[in-house]
Structure formats: structure tokens, C-alpha cells
């Protein structure tokens, strides 16, 4: 009988711990701003602050579906590739584990190349 009472408590505590852990992960793209207009062929810096949270080891910047190298610095700037085409470009930071598997936290912005 006691086991039947304890199991729901353990499950509730585990769920609460998982939610609290996920809240510790944070991604802030400082600049450029979402939907900012950029010049085609120019170089831009993606300035970031990342707290990977539990299970996260590092992160990658994805530009138009292409994964960039792994980054371990929690704060800094990543040089975006020069956009050769006019239009909207997707830029995403994804937190991953040591096996490069996404752990959940990610943040995206769109840049409009002119």
C-alpha cells in the first residue's frame, strides 16, 4: 500500500525537476534583431548569450539549414556566412549534447538580405 502512495509523489517530483531544469536553459540572440535588413555579400556577427542547461554540452548555429561548427563559449559572436541571395534567411542556435543531438533549447531569427 505504501508503494502505491509513494510512486505518484516520485513521479510528480521527477516532473517538477525536469521542468525546473529546462527553465535553466537560455538562449539570447543579442544582435542582429529578428527581421533585420542586411546587405547581401556583407559580413555580420551573430552576438549571443547561451546557457545550455542540463544535458547541453555546446551549440551550433544553423544558417538556412546548414550546421556550423560547435561552439562552447557561453557568450560571444559568431561570424555569419555572407548571404549571396536576396530574401529571407533563417538563423538558428540549437543546444546539443556531446553526440550533437539537440537537447531542446533553440532560438531563431530571420534576416532579410537586400
N, CA, C and O of each residue as an XYZ file, in Angstrom:
456
protein
N       0.804     -1.186      0.000
C       0.000      0.000      0.000
C       0.858      1.267      0.000
O       0.562      2.230     -0.707
N       1.926      1.251      0.804
C       2.769      2.440      0.893
C       3.421      2.755     -0.443
O       3.604      3.924     -0.784
N       3.775      1.725     -1.203
C       4.397      1.917     -2.510
C       3.428      2.645     -3.438
O       3.843      3.516     -4.203
N       2.168      2.304     -3.379
C       1.162      2.944     -4.230
C       1.053      4.437     -3.932
O       0.739      5.214     -4.834
N       1.300      4.852     -2.715
C       1.248      6.262     -2.345
C       2.535      6.986     -2.712
O       2.515      8.175     -3.033
N       3.628      6.286     -2.665
C       4.934      6.903     -2.916
C       5.167      7.122     -4.409
O       5.733      8.147     -4.790
N       4.751      6.200     -5.258
C       5.001      6.318     -6.693
C       4.476      7.626     -7.294
O       5.210      8.277     -8.038
N       3.231      8.039     -7.000
C       2.781      9.324     -7.559
C       3.627     10.507     -7.074
O       3.850     11.459     -7.822
N       4.090     10.449     -5.840
C       4.943     11.525     -5.319
C       6.282     11.567     -6.042
O       6.779     12.642     -6.378
N       6.862     10.405     -6.278
C       8.130     10.334     -7.006
C       7.949     10.841     -8.424
O       8.787     11.595     -8.919
N       6.879     10.446     -9.083
C       6.612     10.896    -10.451
C       6.425     12.404    -10.493
O       6.962     13.066    -11.382
N       5.678     12.955     -9.554
C       5.444     14.401     -9.516
C       6.750     15.148     -9.274
O       6.999     16.171     -9.913
N       7.580     14.662     -8.374
C       8.863     15.307     -8.094
C       9.773     15.257     -9.319
O      10.443     16.241     -9.633
N       9.801     14.120    -10.010
C      10.635     13.979    -11.207
C      10.195     14.947    -12.295
O      11.033     15.571    -12.946
N       8.891     15.077    -12.498
C       8.371     16.013    -13.496
C       8.722     17.443    -13.129
O       9.121     18.222    -13.995
N       8.581     17.800    -11.864
C       8.909     19.148    -11.411
C      10.397     19.429    -11.606
O      10.761     20.533    -12.009
N      11.247     18.473    -11.334
C      12.696     18.642    -11.517
C      13.029     18.823    -12.995
O      13.886     19.639    -13.334
N      12.372     18.080    -13.876
C      12.626     18.204    -15.317
C      12.208     19.577    -15.820
O      12.920     20.186    -16.618
N      11.070     20.066    -15.365
C      10.607     21.395    -15.784
C      11.560     22.460    -15.277
O      11.912     23.372    -16.025
N      11.986     22.368    -14.023
C      12.920     23.349    -13.469
C      14.248     23.318    -14.211
O      14.853     24.367    -14.434
N      14.714     22.122    -14.601
C      15.974     22.012    -15.334
C      15.872     22.654    -16.704
O      16.797     23.339    -17.140
N      14.754     22.441    -17.388
C      14.563     23.029    -18.711
C      14.540     24.547    -18.626
O      14.980     25.232    -19.550
N      14.029     25.072    -17.519
C      13.983     26.518    -17.342
C      15.386     27.115    -17.186
O      15.572     28.310    -17.416
N      16.362     26.313    -16.803
C      17.734     26.804    -16.641
C      18.404     27.060    -17.984
O      19.369     27.823    -18.045
N      17.927     26.453    -19.048
C      18.489     26.666    -20.382
C      18.003     28.022    -20.889
O      16.844     28.396    -20.706
N      18.936     28.762    -21.544
C      18.568     30.087    -22.029
C      19.396     30.422    -23.259
O      20.604     30.190    -23.283
N      18.749     30.963    -24.274
C      19.440     31.429    -25.477
C      18.971     32.851    -25.744
O      17.772     33.111    -25.850
N      19.919     33.760    -25.851
C      19.605     35.138    -26.167
C      20.430     35.548    -27.382
O      21.660     35.525    -27.344
N      19.748     35.922    -28.452
C      20.442     36.475    -29.617
C      20.410     37.991    -29.443
O      19.367     38.626    -29.596
N      21.559     38.551    -29.124
C      21.677     39.981    -28.823
C      21.539     40.800    -30.102
O      20.817     41.796    -30.136
N      22.226     40.380    -31.138
C      22.121     41.051    -32.441
C      22.596     40.081    -33.524
O      23.396     39.186    -33.249
N      22.116     40.253    -34.724
C      21.165     41.243    -35.198
C      19.756     40.931    -34.706
O      19.489     39.847    -34.188
N      18.862     41.900    -34.878
C      17.473     41.737    -34.454
C      16.716     40.855    -35.449
O      17.080     40.757    -36.621
N      15.667     40.223    -34.957
C      14.798     39.426    -35.823
C      14.204     40.331    -36.906
O      13.764     41.447    -36.631
N      14.203     39.834    -38.120
C      13.690     40.544    -39.306
C      14.515     41.758    -39.709
O      14.039     42.617    -40.450
N      15.743     41.831    -39.224
C      16.616     42.954    -39.605
C      17.009     42.839    -41.070
O      17.191     41.740    -41.594
N      17.136     43.977    -41.714
C      17.584     44.003    -43.109
C      19.105     44.050    -43.116
O      19.714     44.845    -42.399
N      19.715     43.191    -43.931
C      21.172     43.140    -44.069
C      21.526     43.254    -45.549
O      20.704     42.980    -46.424
N      22.737     43.653    -45.804
C      23.195     43.793    -47.187
C      23.768     42.474    -47.685
O      24.585     41.843    -47.013
N      23.333     42.070    -48.858
C      23.850     40.861    -49.492
C      25.351     41.030    -49.709
O      25.807     42.091    -50.136
N      26.113     39.988    -49.416
C      27.553     39.996    -49.635
C      28.366     40.628    -48.507
O      29.595     40.637    -48.565
N      27.693     41.156    -47.479
C      28.393     41.752    -46.339
C      28.533     40.733    -45.216
O      27.791     39.753    -45.160
N      29.487     40.971    -44.326
C      29.723     40.079    -43.195
C      29.022     40.643    -41.958
O      29.090     41.842    -41.688
N      28.348     39.764    -41.211
C      27.643     40.163    -39.993
C      27.987     39.207    -38.861
O      28.285     38.034    -39.089
N      27.942     39.725    -37.634
C      28.197     38.937    -36.438
C      26.875     38.606    -35.755
O      26.034     39.483    -35.562
N      26.697     37.347    -35.394
C      25.572     36.923    -34.574
C      26.089     36.956    -33.136
O      26.877     36.099    -32.736
N      25.648     37.937    -32.369
C      26.095     38.089    -30.981
C      25.102     37.334    -30.099
O      23.890     37.517    -30.215
N      25.631     36.483    -29.215
C      24.781     35.559    -28.455
C      25.207     35.454    -27.004
O      26.323     35.808    -26.624
N      24.261     34.945    -26.196
C      24.499     34.512    -24.813
C      23.718     33.207    -24.650
O      22.500     33.187    -24.828
N      24.410     32.128    -24.314
C      23.767     30.812    -24.241
C      24.085     30.134    -22.916
O      25.245     30.045    -22.513
N      23.050     29.660    -22.251
C      23.185     28.779    -21.089
C      22.567     27.458    -21.514
O      21.344     27.354    -21.611
N      23.405     26.425    -21.774
C      22.897     25.183    -22.371
C      21.877     24.426    -21.540
O      21.031     23.733    -22.106
N      21.923     24.531    -20.222
C      21.010     23.764    -19.385
C      21.453     22.318    -19.277
O      22.468     21.936    -19.860
N      20.706     21.510    -18.541
C      21.081     20.118    -18.321
C      21.107     19.326    -19.623
O      20.208     19.441    -20.456
N      22.137     18.535    -19.778
C      22.275     17.706    -20.972
C      22.917     18.423    -22.138
O      23.391     17.778    -23.072
N      22.942     19.739    -22.104
C      23.554     20.505    -23.184
C      25.046     20.635    -22.983
O      25.505     20.961    -21.888
N      25.798     20.382    -24.025
C      27.256     20.458    -23.957
C      27.789     21.681    -24.706
O      28.733     22.330    -24.255
N      27.184     21.986    -25.841
C      27.605     23.110    -26.676
C      26.448     23.446    -27.606
O      25.349     22.916    -27.440
N      26.679     24.313    -28.574
C      25.608     24.632    -29.514
C      26.176     24.836    -30.905
O      27.378     25.017    -31.098
N      25.264     24.799    -31.868
C      25.608     25.051    -33.264
C      24.721     26.171    -33.776
O      23.581     26.329    -33.337
N      25.256     26.949    -34.711
C      24.464     27.944    -35.422
C      24.112     27.332    -36.772
O      24.989     26.896    -37.518
N      22.836     27.306    -37.070
C      22.337     26.803    -38.341
C      21.914     28.001    -39.179
O      21.141     28.840    -38.716
N      22.412     28.087    -40.399
C      22.032     29.157    -41.316
C      21.419     28.510    -42.554
O      22.082     27.770    -43.281
N      20.161     28.799    -42.775
C      19.423     28.229    -43.904
C      19.574     26.711    -43.979
O      19.774     26.144    -45.053
N      19.473     26.060    -42.810
C      19.514     24.605    -42.751
C      20.902     23.987    -42.744
O      21.030     22.764    -42.686
N      21.940     24.807    -42.801
C      23.317     24.301    -42.799
C      23.935     24.508    -41.418
O      23.967     25.625    -40.904
N      24.425     23.421    -40.826
C      25.005     23.478    -39.481
C      26.427     24.009    -39.515
O      27.259     23.571    -40.309
N      26.682     24.965    -38.631
C      28.036     25.492    -38.467
C      28.790     24.684    -37.428
O      28.247     23.726    -36.878
N      30.045     25.057    -37.148
C      30.857     24.327    -36.174
C      30.310     24.459    -34.752
O      29.562     25.387    -34.446
N      30.694     23.518    -33.894
C      30.276     23.552    -32.499
C      30.920     24.715    -31.761
O      32.084     25.044    -31.988
N      30.146     25.333    -30.873
C      30.623     26.481    -30.097
C      30.438     26.171    -28.615
O      29.361     25.759    -28.183
N      31.501     26.375    -27.847
C      31.462     26.108    -26.406
C      31.463     27.381    -25.575
O      31.270     27.314    -24.361
N      31.677     28.544    -26.194
C      31.693     29.807    -25.458
C      30.267     30.230    -25.135
O      29.421     30.289    -26.027
N      29.995     30.524    -23.866
C      28.652     30.888    -23.438
C      28.234     32.272    -23.933
O      27.044     32.578    -24.020
N      29.201     33.085    -24.248
C      28.905     34.455    -24.670
C      29.926     34.834    -25.729
O      31.118     34.566    -25.576
N      29.458     35.455    -26.803
C      30.406     35.838    -27.838
C      29.733     36.227    -29.127
O      28.576     36.645    -29.141
N      30.475     36.084    -30.218
C      29.965     36.436    -31.546
C      30.379     35.363    -32.537
O      31.489     34.834    -32.474
N      29.478     35.052    -33.447
C      29.708     34.065    -34.495
C      29.585     34.801    -35.823
O      28.602     35.505    -36.056
N      30.581     34.642    -36.696
C      30.540     35.292    -37.997
C      29.624     34.498    -38.924
O      29.892     33.343    -39.254
N      28.538     35.150    -39.334
C      27.595     34.512    -40.255
C      28.192     34.466    -41.655
O      28.972     35.345    -42.020
N      27.840     33.458    -42.442
C      28.307     33.445    -43.835
C      27.675     34.623    -44.585
O      26.582     35.074    -44.243
N      28.361     35.103    -45.588
C      27.825     36.195    -46.403
C      26.652     35.648    -47.201
O      26.754     34.588    -47.818
N      25.542     36.372    -47.186
C      24.367     35.945    -47.927
C      24.543     36.347    -49.384
O      24.736     37.522    -49.696
N      24.477     35.370    -50.264
C      24.673     35.649    -51.688
C      23.356     35.871    -52.419
O      23.348     36.333    -53.560
N      22.248     35.546    -51.771
C      20.945     35.710    -52.412
C      20.083     36.712    -51.648
O      20.171     36.830    -50.425
N      19.266     37.413    -52.384
C      18.314     38.352    -51.794
C      17.167     37.551    -51.191
O      16.760     36.523    -51.733
N      16.652     38.033    -50.067
C      15.493     37.379    -49.465
C      15.717     37.024    -48.015
O      16.667     37.478    -47.377
N      14.816     36.200    -47.511
C      14.809     35.834    -46.102
C      15.762     34.673    -45.829
O      15.816     33.703    -46.585
N      16.513     34.792    -44.734
C      17.459     33.746    -44.322
C      17.196     33.393    -42.860
O      17.046     34.273    -42.012
N      17.141     32.078    -42.579
C      16.885     31.587    -41.228
C      18.199     31.338    -40.502
O      19.097     30.679    -41.026
N      18.300     31.871    -39.293
C      19.480     31.697    -38.441
C      19.003     31.152    -37.104
O      18.179     31.775    -36.434
N      19.526     29.978    -36.708
C      19.052     29.299    -35.509
C      20.221     28.830    -34.665
O      21.198     28.291    -35.186
N      20.121     29.034    -33.363
C      21.063     28.458    -32.402
C      20.366     27.264    -31.775
O      19.260     27.388    -31.248
N      21.027     26.083    -31.833
C      20.481     24.861    -31.238
C      21.485     24.308    -30.234
O      22.643     24.067    -30.572
N      21.038     24.109    -29.007
C      21.865     23.476    -27.980
C      21.854     21.974    -28.226
O      20.806     21.382    -28.484
N      23.046     21.360    -28.141
C      23.179     19.920    -28.384
C      24.007     19.267    -27.278
O      24.695     19.945    -26.515
N      23.927     17.940    -27.208
C      24.758     17.205    -26.256
C      26.089     16.844    -26.920
O      26.363     17.281    -28.037
N      26.911     16.053    -26.239
C      28.231     15.693    -26.784
C      28.139     14.907    -28.085
O      29.085     14.909    -28.872
N      27.015     14.234    -28.325
C      26.810     13.473    -29.561
C      26.143     14.302    -30.647
O      25.730     13.767    -31.676
N      26.037     15.612    -30.421
C      25.429     16.560    -31.365
C      23.923     16.363    -31.542
O      23.352     16.767    -32.555
N      23.288     15.742    -30.553
C      21.839     15.555    -30.560
C      21.203     16.772    -29.877
O      21.572     17.096    -28.748
N      20.260     17.448    -30.534
C      19.605     18.601    -29.897
C      18.959     18.218    -28.566
O      18.319     17.173    -28.450
N      19.137     19.084    -27.565
C      18.571     18.831    -26.236
C      17.277     19.598    -26.017
O      16.668     19.491    -24.953
N      16.857     20.354    -26.990
C      15.585     21.069    -26.878
C      15.701     22.569    -27.048
O      15.020     23.137    -27.902
N      16.547     23.237    -26.257
C      16.609     24.688    -26.374
C      17.121     25.143    -27.745
O      18.158     24.682    -28.223
N      16.372     26.053    -28.360
C      16.817     26.661    -29.606
C      16.149     28.020    -29.766
O      15.096     28.279    -29.183
N      16.767     28.876    -30.555
C      16.240     30.227    -30.794
C      16.560     30.581    -32.229
O      17.672     30.346    -32.700
N      15.574     31.155    -32.933
C      15.755     31.507    -34.345
C      15.431     32.969    -34.594
O      14.607     33.573    -33.909
N      16.105     33.518    -35.597
C      15.766     34.830    -36.131
C      15.788     34.711    -37.650
O      16.371     33.781    -38.206
N      15.151     35.656    -38.300
C      15.192     35.753    -39.756
C      15.895     37.047    -40.112
O      15.672     38.083    -39.485
N      16.748     36.979    -41.127
C      17.408     38.157    -41.651
C      16.992     38.325    -43.095
O      16.865     37.342    -43.826
N      16.778     39.562    -43.514
C      16.317     39.860    -44.864
C      17.454     40.505    -45.642
O      17.784     41.670    -45.420
N      18.051     39.745    -46.556
C      19.161     40.248    -47.360
C      18.610     41.062    -48.535
O      17.682     40.645    -49.228
N      19.214     42.239    -48.733
C      18.805     43.142    -49.829
C      19.936     43.280    -50.814
O      19.805     43.992    -51.809
